[in-house]
Amino acid sequence: MFLPLGLFNYIFGSGFQGIYDVEHFIAALRFDVRIVERIPETHKNGKIKKMKAHQVGYLHLVPLRPPRDAPISWYTTVALEKMKEHGAIYLTPFSHRLEEEIDNPEYQRLRCRVNYHALRFKPHIMKLSNSIVNKLRAQGHFMSIHLRFEMDMLAFAGCLDIFTPEEQRILKKYREENFAAKKLVYEERRAIGKCPLTPEEVGLVLHSLGFDNSTKIYLAAGELFGGERFMKPFRALFPRLENHSSVEPAEELLGNSQGLVGSAVDYMVCLLSDIFMPTYDGPSNFANNLLGHRLYYGFRTTLRPDRKALAPIFTDREKGRLAGFEEAIRRVMLDTNFGGPHKRIPPESFYTNSWPECFCQISPKNPADKCPPENVLEILNDRLESEMGNGFGSTTTPNSTVLTGEK
């Protein structure tokens, strides 16, 4: 496998290698897959020939792409045939291209090994993140909130009616340019929980749960659409707000492409915070990955608002029906799991809840679920060395993934 590139470079600028610890990534997955940094050269008739990657995707080379939520059988048939034909294949797009519910626990565990062990930010990002966490924790416990109230998400969700006519025009234009045409009615979208919570609604939920104005909150957010008009009610309830720039000197977060280092730091601070609250965990990889990551590392406390259940409560408040408002909020929130272990029921994603597949058992009914021995790394290393002695090698690869057909 080649290190993810392509689309990662388009989105993140600096690419996979720009923010992730590549050496750690390769070492962490050495028992699962051989990873290379470039397409290997082949020798034919005494000549060196560079293998070219055949692209399986939506760009100009071949009109073939991995289906969304493709079954494993697609990769072992269609993709494998292309790999045999061309020697290497280039898969793009990369997001949601493998079905989530796989009837093979080891494949699911591999996902967890990649997400929670192999993928690690570069040392300077980890150092900066730890510095921010230590400064925040020096003042006591703190909560992190992913405040997803940005133009792209609001336009995608079709939640426009709370904005001024000019703001609505901007959102509609953005939607027309970036998303498929679809008639969206704000009241209907909000009623089914498809609209992100506003900053004021986030504040009202926290206040109803008993958090007061002494609560320290770290905000992970991009540029909020609508600006201070929407933040003012939230700030009135919770004035102790911080972000990565306010905790650390801004120059330490400059020089990164398209804010990538800032996003990585936000991720780590949210992961390590005492409490984490996403305001929109729909098609948001940031929030979903954090939910799964916090659950994996010890079921860390998470406040996960049920936007569908909260919508009629907020609607009543807006119409002046205030009686029992906070009690109604509490009833909804107390019906959530707060990040504890719970059975995954569709449409909940494997990436937000990898229990039980990624959690070994001391006394399992199925031997495959048994926790590994303490010397498991020594066993795996011996096995790898044996395979290498039999002709298998290991070298070093980008957001699109390239797979090689040669062993």
Sequence and secondary structure as in RCSB ss.txt:
>XXXX:A:sequence
MFLPLGLFNYIFGSGFQGIYDVEHFIAALRFDVRIVERIPETHKNGKIKKMKAHQVGYLHLVPLRPPRDAPISWY
TTVALEKMKEHGAIYLTPFSHRLEEEIDNPEYQRLRCRVNYHALRFKPHIMKLSNSIVNKLRAQGHFMSIHLRFE
MDMLAFAGCLDIFTPEEQRILKKYREENFAAKKLVYEERRAIGKCPLTPEEVGLVLHSLGFDNSTKIYLAAGELF
GGERFMKPFRALFPRLENHSSVEPAEELLGNSQGLVGSAVDYMVCLLSDIFMPTYDGPSNFANNLLGHRLYYGFR
TTLRPDRKALAPIFTDREKGRLAGFEEAIRRVMLDTNFGGPHKRIPPESFYTNSWPECFCQISPKNPADKCPPEN
VLEILNDRLESEMGNGFGSTTTPNSTVLTGEK
>XXXX:A:secstr
 B  BTHHHHHHSS HHHHB HHHHHHHTTTT   BSS  EEEETTEEEE   EEEBSSSS BB   TT  HHHI
IIIIHHHHHHHSEEEE   TT S S  S HHHHHHHHHIIIII  B HHHHHHHHHHHHHHHTTS  EEEE    
HHHHHHHT  TTS HHHHHHHHHHHHHHS      HHHHHHTT S   HHHHHHHHHHTT  TT  EEEE S  T
TTHHHHHHHHHH   EE HHHHS GGGG SSGGGHHHHHHHHHHHHHSSEEEES  SS HHHHHHHHHHHHTT  
 B    HHHHHHHHHHHHTT  TTHHHHHHHHHTTS TT      TTS TTT  TTTTS BSS SSGGGB   TT
HHHHHHHHHHHHHHTT       BBEEEES  
